[in-house]
Amino acid sequence: MLDEARRKRWSELFSALASEPRLRIVEMLTGGTLGCQEFLAQLGLSQPAVSYHLGKLERAGVLVKTKDGTRNCYRLNERIDEMMEILKEETR
C-alpha cells in the first residue's frame, strides 16, 4: 500500500501526463534534449501555453530543465525516458 506522500507524487505524475500536449512533449524528448523554440515550432501552441505545459511536467518530476546560455533546455527524467523507450518497444 502506498503512503500518503507517495500517493500524492503518483497523482501529480499521472495528472501531468494526462494531457495530449504534454504527452507530445514527452514523446518529443524521448532520447534527447530540446529548447522552447523547438516546442513552439512543432506543437503549434502559444509561448505561454508551451511554458505552462513544460512547467507542469517539470514540477511533476517528468522533465529536467538546464540552461544553455540564456536558453532553457529540457530533457526527460532518466526513469521517465527509460519508461518511454519500453512503451515504444511494446507498441511496435
C-alpha positions, -999 to 999 in steps of 0.1 A, spaced: 0 0 0 12 35 -8 18 60 19 2 94 15 33 112 2 39 86 -25 3 86 -35 4 124 -39 36 121 -60 20 95 -82 -11 116 -86 9 146 -97 28 124 -122 -3 109 -137 -20 143 -138 9 158 -156 8 131 -182 -29 132 -187 -28 158 -214 -23 154 -252 1 183 -255 22 171 -225 23 136 -239 35 151 -272 63 169 -253 73 137 -235 74 119 -269 95 147 -285 120 144 -257 124 107 -257 162 102 -260 171 139 -264 170 175 -253 151 204 -268 147 241 -262 115 261 -260 118 272 -297 116 236 -309 85 230 -289 69 262 -302 77 252 -338 64 216 -335 34 219 -312 17 249 -328 9 264 -294 15 298 -280 46 305 -259 25 308 -227 8 275 -234 41 257 -240 56 273 -208 26 261 -188 29 225 -201 67 224 -195 62 238 -160 36 212 -151 58 184 -164 89 198 -145 70 202 -112 58 166 -115 94 154 -120 90 143 -156 114 169 -170 147 183 -160 155 219 -170 190 231 -178 204 263 -190 224 267 -222 234 304 -220 201 322 -220 183 292 -234 162 269 -213 166 233 -224 146 203 -213 152 166 -211 132 137 -196 140 125 -161 161 94 -166 135 70 -153 107 85 -175 130 83 -205 135 46 -198 98 41 -194 91 58 -227 116 36 -245 99 5 -231 65 17 -241 77 24 -277 91 -11 -279 58 -26 -266 38 -7 -293 59 -17 -323 
